[in-house]
């Protein structure tokens, strides 16, 4: 999952106004992308489990 340039720019503007340390927007973007990838992986695993169970019930 990628964050759009507009969202990243918004983070950057907000953090500059909040006087956050330099590079905070990039670190925040990286952290959010890592969470999104982890969440996507977990959702994929749950979906696979559900579909496997549904398939076994249909075939029974």
PLY file of the C-alpha trace (Angstrom):
ply
format ascii 1.0
element vertex 60
property float x
property float y
property float z
element edge 59
property int vertex1
property int vertex2
end_header
0.00 0.00 0.00
1.40 3.37 -0.96
0.50 6.72 0.52
-0.31 9.32 -2.10
1.90 12.34 -2.59
-0.96 14.58 -1.40
-1.27 12.69 1.89
2.49 12.78 2.43
2.55 16.51 1.65
-0.23 17.02 4.21
1.80 15.15 6.85
4.84 17.24 6.01
2.94 20.54 6.30
1.31 19.53 9.58
4.60 18.40 11.10
6.37 21.59 9.98
3.65 23.69 11.66
3.99 21.56 14.79
7.77 22.16 14.64
8.53 18.44 14.52
12.11 17.29 13.92
13.34 17.32 10.33
12.48 14.11 8.51
9.55 13.29 10.79
7.13 13.13 7.86
9.29 10.54 6.12
9.55 8.46 9.30
5.78 8.74 9.81
5.15 7.71 6.20
7.41 4.67 6.58
5.71 3.64 9.82
2.23 3.99 8.32
3.23 1.96 5.27
4.65 -0.79 7.49
1.40 -0.93 9.47
-0.63 -1.00 6.25
1.43 -3.88 4.85
1.10 -5.82 8.12
-2.65 -5.21 8.21
-3.02 -6.24 4.57
-1.11 -9.47 5.28
-3.32 -10.26 8.28
-6.49 -9.56 6.32
-5.27 -11.82 3.53
-4.61 -14.62 6.03
-8.06 -14.23 7.61
-9.74 -14.21 4.20
-7.84 -17.36 3.21
-8.95 -19.09 6.43
-12.59 -18.11 5.88
-12.56 -19.25 2.25
-10.89 -22.54 3.17
-13.53 -23.26 5.80
-16.35 -22.30 3.46
-14.91 -24.54 0.76
-14.66 -27.50 3.15
-18.30 -27.02 4.22
-19.50 -26.77 0.63
-17.61 -29.90 -0.38
-18.93 -31.89 2.64
0 1
1 2
2 3
3 4
4 5
5 6
6 7
7 8
8 9
9 10
10 11
11 12
12 13
13 14
14 15
15 16
16 17
17 18
18 19
19 20
20 21
21 22
22 23
23 24
24 25
25 26
26 27
27 28
28 29
29 30
30 31
31 32
32 33
33 34
34 35
35 36
36 37
37 38
38 39
39 40
40 41
41 42
42 43
43 44
44 45
45 46
46 47
47 48
48 49
49 50
50 51
51 52
52 53
53 54
54 55
55 56
56 57
57 58
58 59
